[in-house]
């Protein structure tokens, strides 16, 4: 009888402590899955370059080196054709490079009518 009470107490304590569901994927604290949803569209040159990115919902951001994105990533460097972000020391990969997408007039050139 005493063993059953101990076993029941152990099971209840595990359930009350918030044991993770083993059938669910582990939480993505680094938000690696969202990397593909962000798009780097270029940079504005100047004394301090400004990177122009768009998230998965279509919201635009103007960022400078050292700023933090809503996901918690930090902008490390901005170049004309790429942007380097730091995801986190405990994350794999710890850094990510976004390449500029498209050209200046890519959208306009892709809608030509054929005669």
Secondary structure, 3 states (H helix, E strand, C coil): CHHHHHHHHHHHHHHHCCCCCCCCCCCCCCCHHHHHHCEEEEEECCCCCEEEEECCCCCEEEECCCCECCCCCEEEEECCCEEEEECCCCCCCCEEEEEECCCCCHHHHCCCCCC
